[in-house]
């Protein structure tokens, strides 16, 4: 069976961040988050963005991996409401 291996690149991380950021905006606009959850979501957003920008500037294995981890944390924060 053939498999496809997808390796994150700085460009794919940027696209993923932009999509996740839009999802976070929708979650905030839904009005179902407590103020402290909005703050936590904004912090997760900022960490994801900074990580992606660092991976773009210095595309090392470590920076790309860090951006991927922070992006996954950001997505979990959107889904869970930062609980």
N, C-alpha and C positions, 0 to 999 in steps of 0.2 A: 504494500500500500504506500503510495507516495504521500509525503508530508511537505508542508510549506513552513519554512522557518522565517519568522518575522523578527528582525532585529531592530530595536528602536534606534532612530537617528535623531539628531537635534530637530530636524524638520518635522518628523512624525510626532515628536514630543510637543512641538509648538502647536500643531494642528489639534492634538489631543487636549492640550491645555485650553485652547480657544473654545472647543466644544464643551468641555467641563465647566468653563467659566459661564457660558450661556446657560447651562443646566443649573448652576448655582444661582444665577440671577432669577431664573424662573422659580426656584425654591424659595428665595427671599420674597418674591412678588406674591407667592401663594398666601403669605400672611400667617402661616402656621408655625413659625419659628419664634421661640422666646428671644428677647433681646440678647441674652448671653450666648445663645446658639448662633445668632447672626454674627456676633463678634468672633466666635470660634471658627465659623465658616469663612469669614474674611481672612482670618489668620492662616487657615489651611490654603486658601486661594493665594495669598501672598507667598507662602513658602513654595507652593507649586510653581508660581510664576518665576520667582527668583532662581529656583533650581533649573528650570527650563532655560532661562537666560544664561545661566552659568554653563550649562551643557552646550549651548549654542556658541558661547565665547571660547570655551575650552572643551572640545568634545572627547574627553578621555572616558575610558570605561567607568571609572569611579563617578564622574559627574553625570554621565548618562544614566547610570544605575540609580544614583541619588534622585535625579529628576523623575525617573520612573516610579520609585518608591513614594515620593511626595505626591506625584500625580494620582497614584492609587489611593493614598490616604485622603486626598482631596475628594475623589469620587466617593469613597466610603462616607466622608463627612456630609456630602450632599444627600446621599441616600438615607443616612441615619438621622439626619437633623442634628448632628454633632453631639449626640448623647454619649 
